[in-house]
Amino acid sequence: LFHSLRRRDPPRRLEWAEVEAACANVEELERERSKAGAPSRAGRARTGGPAWPNASFSPLSDTLQFLLFLYVQQLNKVSLRRSLVGEEWPSRRSRSLSLTGKSAAENKNWNDQEHCAFVQSHLSSLLELLLEPEQLPDSSHPNRCRLVSYEAICALSFLIEGTVSRSRRVRPLHQLALWRPCQELNGYSKVSKAFSFPKLESWLRSCLTTNPFGMTACLKIGKKLTWVQQVEGTTRRAKIACRTRVAPEVPPVVMMSQVYKQTLAKSSDTLVGAHVRIHHCNESFIYLLSPLRCVTIEKCWNSTFVLGPVQATVHLQDCDSVKVVVVCHRVSLSSTSGCTLYLLTPTQPLLLSGNQAVSFAPFHTHYPKLEDHMAQVGLATLPNHWDKPLLVGKESGNTGVFRLLPPDDFYGLAVPFEMEGDTTETPGGLPQAYQKVLNQREQKMQLLQKMVKEAGLTRGQRKRFQMLVEDKFYDWLVETGNCQQLDSLVP
C-alpha cells in the first residue's frame, strides 16, 4: 500500500510489472524485490546533503518515509477513555462537512482539519522518529543540541509540502527548508548540513496550515459541476464539486454525491490524475473514463461504476449490491454486501472487516483510450491477481466471505460511448473458462439467426416474429432494471 502511494514514474511501474510477471515462483519474486530495494552506488552517492535537492531520495529516505506512513495510521485510533467523556469521534467536535456543506460525522480520512491537528499534536514524535539513534531523547544529548538530518526532511516531504510567499508553485518540504530566508528560522547549519531540532519544530508549527487543495476546500470553495441532468424530483439532490488545479503539482479533487437513478458518463481533463470520492449514489450507472489517481466509493447501493485506470487504490466502504469495473493498482473493501468487482490488478484484493457475499470476476470491457490511459498510470495486463483475494483481520479464516463469479453468470460489458482511440478488445483477454462461455453464447446467437434465415418466413411472419422478440426483450429489460440504464443514455 505504501508503495502504491509513492509517486513513481509510470515507465518504472511498467518495467517492474514486466519483471514481476516473468517470475516463475514466490522465491524468484522475492529475489527480484531484494534487488530492487538494495541501495545502488548512485543511491549512496545521493545521501547526505542538500547538494541534491532535486535528486531521487535514497533508500534511507524511503525507509524513513515508511516509518512515517506507519505512524500516521494512528489518525483513526479510537480511545475508549475519551469516548466515555464525550471527546472521541464521532463527536460534534470532530465532525466534517458533507457534500451538501452541512456538518456530519464522517471518516477522519476526509477531514483536513483532523489531519492538521494530528500532525501539530504529534510533531515532536514525528521528528524524533526520524532522528539518528545517538540523537534520541534518552541519550546524552540535551534537546537543544539535537540535529535533524537533511535526509529526515526529505522523508518528511512525504507528509508536508507548501509554498513560498503565497506562490502558486507547490514545493516539497526539503526544498522549502533550504530556501535562504527560512534557514535562520529552522536552524539549518551549512557546517553540519542538518537542522536544529527545537528551531525546526518551532518553524513547522508556525507555518503549518490545513491543506488548501483537500476535501474540505473542495466542499467549501470548489467549482460545482453540471455533470448530471437536474430534473424535478429526487435527482435535484445530486451534487458534484471539483477543486481544480490551482497549482500544477497538485492533483484535482472531485466529490460526487447523491446521484440517483441516472447514467453519468465523463472522460474529462478534470478527472485526469484526480482523487475521486463517490458518496451516496444509488440506482445509477457511472462511467468515469479517464486515468485517475485514487477512488473511494462510500454508502452506495444498486449501482454500477465503470472506471478508467486507477494509479493507486480503489476502496469500497458500506456499499450494497454495487458493481465496480476497473483496472487499478490495488482494491480494498470494508463493510460491503453483495458487491461484484470485475478487476485487472497486479496486487491481491484486500477484504477488510464486515464484508458479505463479495464476488470477484475478471475485467471484461474496453473503451478506445483504455490502453493509453493504462500506460499513463503505469499499469500493465500482467501480473493480474483478481482471483487471489486476501482476507485481513478476524475474518481471515472465513473463505465464505467471497467467491469467484461462476462462468455461467458472467456476461460481457459494452461501454456505450464513442471516442477516438486504438483499444478494440479487453486488455489481456479473458481467462479460458469465461471466454468459453461467451463464445458458446455467440454461437447460439449465430445459430438462431441462421434458423430464422432458413425458416422461409413470409414478410408478415418476419414482422410478427420481430415484434415478439422485441416484446420479450423489453420484458427482460424491465425485470433486470436495465431499461432505466438505456433510457438515461438518451440526452
C-alpha positions in Angstrom: 0.0 0.0 0.0 2.9 2.4 0.8 4.5 1.6 -2.5 1.3 2.4 -4.4 1.1 5.9 -2.7 4.7 6.8 -3.8 4.5 8.8 -7.0 6.8 6.7 -9.1 7.1 7.3 -12.9 4.7 5.2 -15.0 7.6 3.8 -17.1 9.3 2.5 -13.9 6.0 0.9 -12.8 5.7 -0.8 -16.2 9.3 -2.1 -16.0 8.6 -3.6 -12.6 5.3 -5.2 -13.8 7.3 -6.9 -16.6 9.9 -8.2 -14.1 7.2 -9.4 -11.7 5.2 -11.2 -14.5 8.4 -13.0 -15.6 8.9 -14.6 -12.1 8.1 -18.3 -12.0 7.5 -18.5 -8.2 7.4 -16.6 -5.0 11.1 -17.2 -4.2 12.1 -15.7 -7.5 9.8 -12.7 -7.0 11.4 -12.1 -3.5 14.9 -12.2 -5.0 13.8 -9.5 -7.6 12.3 -7.4 -4.8 15.5 -7.6 -2.9 17.5 -6.4 -5.9 15.0 -3.5 -6.4 15.3 -2.5 -2.7 19.1 -2.7 -2.4 20.9 0.7 -2.4 22.8 1.3 -5.6 26.1 3.1 -5.8 24.3 6.1 -7.3 21.8 5.9 -4.4 24.5 6.0 -1.8 26.2 9.0 -3.6 22.9 11.0 -3.3 22.7 10.6 0.5 23.9 13.1 2.9 23.3 16.6 1.7 21.4 19.5 0.1 23.7 19.4 -2.9 21.0 17.1 -4.4 17.7 19.0 -3.8 16.0 17.6 -6.9 17.5 14.1 -6.8 15.7 10.9 -6.1 15.5 10.0 -2.5 17.9 7.4 -1.1 16.9 4.0 0.3 17.3 5.5 3.8 14.8 8.2 3.0 12.4 5.5 1.6 12.7 3.7 4.9 12.0 6.8 7.0 9.0 7.6 4.8 7.7 4.1 5.5 8.0 4.7 9.3 6.0 7.9 8.9 3.4 6.1 6.9 3.0 3.5 9.7 2.9 6.2 12.4 0.1 8.3 10.8 -2.2 5.2 10.8 -2.9 6.3 14.4 -5.1 9.0 12.9 -8.1 6.6 13.1 -7.3 5.1 16.5 -10.3 5.4 18.8 -9.7 6.0 22.5 -12.2 4.3 24.8 -11.4 6.6 27.7 -12.1 9.7 25.6 -15.3 8.1 24.3 -16.6 7.9 27.8 -16.1 11.6 28.4 -17.5 12.5 25.0 -14.3 13.7 23.4 -13.8 10.9 20.9 -15.2 10.6 17.3 -18.0 10.6 16.4 -18.5 13.8 18.5 -19.6 17.2 17.4 -16.0 18.5 17.8 -14.6 16.2 15.1 -17.4 16.2 12.5 -16.6 17.1 9.0 -18.6 18.7 6.2 -20.8 16.5 4.0 -21.1 17.2 0.3 -24.1 19.4 1.0 -21.9 21.7 3.1 -23.6 20.7 6.3 -21.9 19.1 9.3 -21.9 15.3 9.5 -20.0 12.6 11.3 -17.5 11.3 8.7 -14.4 9.3 8.4 -11.4 11.2 9.6 -9.5 10.3 6.4 -11.5 13.0 4.6 -11.2 15.7 7.3 -8.3 18.1 6.6 -8.7 19.8 10.0 -8.2 16.5 11.6 -5.1 15.9 9.5 -3.5 19.2 10.5 -4.5 18.8 14.2 -2.9 15.3 14.2 0.4 16.5 12.8 0.5 19.5 15.1 -0.1 17.4 18.2 2.3 14.7 17.2 5.0 16.8 15.5 7.6 16.2 18.2 7.1 12.4 18.0 7.3 12.5 14.2 10.6 14.4 14.2 12.0 12.1 16.9 11.1 9.1 14.8 13.5 10.5 12.1 16.5 11.1 14.4 19.7 9.1 14.3 19.9 6.7 17.3 22.5 8.8 19.1 20.2 11.9 18.9 17.3 10.2 20.7 15.9 11.9 23.8 17.2 9.2 26.2 20.8 9.8 25.0 23.3 12.2 26.5 22.3 15.0 24.0 20.2 17.7 25.5 17.1 18.7 23.5 18.7 22.0 22.2 21.7 20.1 20.8 19.8 17.6 18.8 20.1 17.8 15.0 17.7 16.6 12.3 19.4 15.5 9.1 18.5 16.6 5.6 17.6 13.0 4.8 15.0 13.2 7.5 13.5 16.4 6.0 13.4 14.6 2.6 11.4 11.9 4.3 9.0 14.4 5.9 8.2 15.7 2.5 6.0 12.6 2.2 3.6 14.4 4.6 4.2 18.1 4.2 4.6 20.5 1.3 4.0 24.2 0.8 4.6 27.5 -1.0 6.9 30.4 -0.6 5.4 33.9 -0.3 1.9 32.6 -1.3 3.3 31.5 -4.7 1.2 29.2 -6.9 4.2 26.8 -7.1 3.9 24.0 -4.6 7.2 22.6 -3.4 8.2 19.7 -1.1 9.3 20.4 2.4 13.0 19.6 1.8 13.2 22.4 -0.9 11.4 24.9 1.3 13.7 24.2 4.2 16.8 25.2 2.2 15.3 28.5 1.0 17.7 31.1 2.4 15.2 33.2 4.3 13.9 30.0 6.0 17.3 28.8 7.1 17.6 31.2 10.0 14.1 30.2 11.3 14.6 26.4 11.0 18.1 26.4 12.3 19.9 24.9 9.2 23.7 24.7 9.6 25.9 24.6 6.4 28.6 23.0 8.5 26.7 20.0 9.8 24.2 20.1 6.9 21.4 19.5 9.4 18.7 21.4 11.3 18.3 22.3 14.9 15.5 20.2 16.4 13.8 22.9 18.5 14.1 25.6 15.8 12.8 23.2 13.1 9.9 22.2 15.2 9.0 25.8 16.1 9.3 26.8 12.4 7.0 24.0 11.3 4.4 24.7 13.9 4.3 28.4 13.0 3.8 27.7 9.3 1.6 24.6 9.2 -1.9 25.0 7.9 -4.6 22.7 6.6 -4.4 21.5 3.0 -5.9 24.3 0.8 -6.4 21.8 -2.0 -8.0 19.0 0.0 -11.5 17.7 0.5 -12.7 20.5 2.9 -11.6 23.1 0.4 -13.4 21.2 -2.4 -16.6 21.3 -0.4 -16.4 25.0 0.6 -15.0 26.7 -2.5 -14.8 24.1 -5.2 -16.5 24.5 -8.5 -19.9 22.9 -8.9 -20.0 20.7 -12.0 -23.2 20.1 -14.0 -22.5 16.5 -14.9 -25.9 15.2 -14.2 -29.4 16.1 -15.5 -31.0 18.4 -13.0 -34.7 17.4 -13.3 -37.6 17.7 -11.0 -37.7 15.2 -8.1 -35.0 13.4 -6.2 -32.3 14.0 -8.8 -32.1 17.6 -7.7 -30.1 16.4 -4.8 -27.2 15.4 -6.9 -24.0 17.3 -6.0 -20.7 17.2 -7.9 -17.9 19.5 -7.0 -14.2 19.8 -8.1 -11.2 21.5 -6.6 -9.5 22.4 -9.9 -5.7 22.5 -10.5 -4.9 25.8 -8.7 -1.3 24.7 -8.7 0.1 22.4 -11.5 1.7 20.0 -9.0 -1.5 19.4 -7.0 -3.9 16.7 -8.3 -7.5 17.8 -8.5 -10.2 16.5 -6.1 -13.6 15.5 -7.4 -16.5 14.9 -5.0 -19.7 13.2 -6.2 -22.8 12.7 -4.1 -26.5 11.6 -4.3 -26.6 10.8 -8.0 -29.9 8.9 -8.1 -31.4 6.8 -11.0 -29.2 8.4 -13.6 -26.4 7.5 -16.0 -23.4 9.8 -15.7 -20.5 9.5 -18.2 -17.4 11.6 -18.4 -14.0 11.5 -20.0 -12.5 14.8 -19.0 -9.2 16.6 -18.2 -10.9 17.5 -14.8 -10.6 13.8 -13.9 -7.1 13.1 -15.1 -5.0 12.2 -12.0 -7.8 13.1 -9.7 -8.8 11.9 -6.2 -12.4 10.9 -6.7 -14.9 10.4 -3.8 -18.3 8.9 -4.7 -20.8 9.1 -1.9 -24.5 8.1 -1.5 -25.1 7.3 -5.2 -28.0 4.9 -5.7 -29.5 3.0 -8.6 -27.2 4.7 -11.1 -24.7 3.9 -13.8 -21.5 6.0 -13.6 -18.7 5.9 -16.2 -15.5 7.9 -15.4 -13.3 7.1 -18.4 -10.1 8.9 -17.6 -6.9 7.9 -15.8 -7.5 8.5 -12.1 -5.3 8.8 -9.0 -7.5 7.0 -6.4 -11.2 6.4 -5.9 -13.3 5.9 -2.8 -16.9 4.6 -3.1 -19.0 5.0 0.1 -22.5 4.2 1.1 -23.7 3.5 -2.4 -26.2 0.8 -3.5 -27.6 -0.9 -6.6 -25.2 1.0 -8.8 -22.6 0.2 -11.5 -19.2 2.1 -11.7 -17.0 1.7 -14.8 -13.7 3.5 -14.0 -10.7 4.4 -16.0 -7.3 3.0 -14.8 -6.6 4.0 -11.2 -3.0 4.6 -10.3 -3.2 3.9 -6.6 -6.2 2.4 -4.7 -10.0 1.9 -5.2 -11.7 1.5 -1.8 -15.4 0.4 -1.2 -17.0 1.0 2.1 -20.5 0.5 3.4 -21.8 -0.4 -0.1 -24.6 -2.8 -1.0 -25.2 -4.5 -4.4 -22.6 -2.4 -6.2 -20.7 -3.5 -9.3 -17.2 -2.0 -10.0 -15.3 -2.5 -13.3 -11.8 -1.2 -13.1 -8.1 -1.6 -13.8 -6.2 -0.5 -10.7 -3.1 -1.0 -8.7 -5.0 -2.0 -5.5 -8.5 -2.6 -4.4 -9.9 -2.9 -0.8 -13.4 -3.5 0.6 -14.8 -2.8 4.1 -18.4 -3.5 5.4 -19.9 -4.3 1.9 -22.6 -6.7 1.0 -23.4 -8.4 -2.3 -20.9 -6.4 -4.3 -19.2 -7.7 -7.6 -15.8 -6.5 -8.8 -14.5 -7.0 -12.3 -10.8 -6.5 -11.9 -7.4 -6.3 -13.5 -4.9 -5.6 -10.7 -1.3 -6.6 -10.0 -2.0 -6.9 -6.3 -4.3 -9.1 -4.2 -7.7 -7.5 -3.5 -7.9 -6.8 0.3 -11.1 -7.8 2.1 -11.2 -5.9 5.4 -13.8 -6.4 8.2 -17.6 -6.6 7.7 -17.9 -7.9 4.1 -20.5 -10.4 3.0 -21.2 -12.2 -0.3 -18.4 -10.5 -2.4 -17.9 -11.8 -5.9 -14.7 -11.4 -8.0 -14.5 -11.6 -11.8 -12.0 -10.7 -14.5 -12.0 -7.3 -16.1 -14.3 -7.7 -19.1 -14.7 -4.5 -21.1 -12.8 -1.8 -23.0 -13.1 1.7 -24.5 -10.9 3.2 -27.2 -8.5 5.0 -25.0 -8.1 2.4 -22.3 -4.6 1.1 -23.1 -3.3 4.7 -23.5 -4.8 5.5 -20.1 -3.2 2.4 -18.6 0.2 3.5 -19.9 -0.3 6.9 -18.3 -0.7 5.5 -14.8 1.8 2.7 -15.2 -0.5 -0.4 -15.2 0.1 -3.5 -17.3 -2.0 -6.5 -18.1 0.3 -8.8 -16.2 0.6 -9.8 -13.4 -3.2 -10.0 -12.7 -4.3 -11.2 -9.2 -8.0 -10.5 -9.5 -8.8 -14.1 -8.3 -6.5 -14.1 -5.3 -8.3 -12.0 -2.6 -6.7 -11.7 0.8 -8.8 -11.6 3.9 -7.4 -9.4 6.7 -8.3 -9.4 10.4 -10.7 -11.6 12.3 -12.4 -12.9 9.2 -9.1 -14.2 7.7 -10.1 -17.8 8.0 -13.7 -17.4 6.6 -13.4 -18.1 2.9 -17.2 -17.9 2.7 -17.0 -14.1 2.6 -16.2 -14.1 -1.1 -16.5 -16.3 -4.2 -15.1 -16.2 -7.8 -18.0 -15.4 -10.1 -19.1 -18.7 -11.9 -18.5 -18.5 -15.6 -22.2 -19.2 -16.3 -23.1 -15.9 -14.5 -20.5 -13.9 -16.5 -21.6 -11.5 -19.3 -19.6 -9.0 -21.3 -20.0 -5.3 -20.8 -20.1 -2.8 -23.6 -19.1 0.8 -22.9 -21.9 2.7 -24.9 -19.9 5.8 -25.8 -17.8 6.8 -28.8 -14.3 8.3 -28.6 -11.1 8.2 -30.6 -8.5 5.5 -29.7 -6.9 2.2 -30.6 -8.2 -0.2 -28.0 -10.6 -2.6 -29.6 -10.7 -5.5 -27.1 -10.3 -6.3 -23.4 -6.6 -5.8 -22.5 -5.0 -9.1 -21.7 -8.1 -11.1 -22.8 -10.2 -13.3 -20.5 -9.5 -16.5 -18.6 -10.3 -19.5 -20.7 -13.4 -20.6 -18.8 -15.0 -17.2 -19.1 -14.1 -16.8 -22.7 -15.5 -20.2 -23.5 -18.9 -19.2 -22.0 -19.0 -16.0 -24.1 -18.1 -18.0 -27.3 -20.9 -20.5 -26.6 -23.4 -17.7 -26.3 -22.2 -16.1 -29.5 -22.6 -19.5 -31.3 -26.2 -19.8 -30.0 -26.9 -16.4 -31.4 -25.5 -17.2 -34.8 -27.4 -20.5 -34.8 -30.7 -18.7 -34.0 -30.1 -16.1 -36.8 -29.3 -19.0 -39.2 -32.6 -20.8 -38.2 -34.6 -17.6 -38.8 -33.0 -17.0 -42.2 -33.6 -20.6 -43.4 -37.2 -20.8 -42.0 -38.7 -19.3 -45.2 -40.9 -16.9 -43.3 -43.2 -14.6 -45.2 -42.8 -10.8 -44.8 -45.8 -10.7 -42.3 -44.4 -13.6 -40.3 -40.9 -12.0 -40.1 -42.6 -8.8 -38.9 -44.6 -10.6 -36.2 -41.6 -12.6 -35.1 -39.6 -9.4 -34.7 -42.3 -7.9 -32.6 -42.4 -11.0 -30.3 -38.6 -10.9 -29.9 -38.7 -7.1 -29.1 -41.6 -7.6 -26.6 -39.6 -10.4 -24.8 -36.5 -8.2 -24.8 -38.4 -5.3 -23.3 -39.8 -7.5 -20.6 -36.3 -8.6 -19.7 -35.1 -5.0 -19.6 -37.8 -4.1 -17.1 -37.3 -7.2 -14.9 -33.5 -6.7 -14.7 -33.6 -2.9 -14.3 -31.6 -2.3 -17.5 -34.5 -0.4 -19.0 -33.6 2.6 -16.8 -30.0 2.5 -17.9 -30.9 2.5 -21.6 -33.5 5.3 -21.1 -31.0 7.5 -19.3 -28.5 7.2 -22.1 -30.8 9.4 -24.2 -29.7 13.1 -23.9 
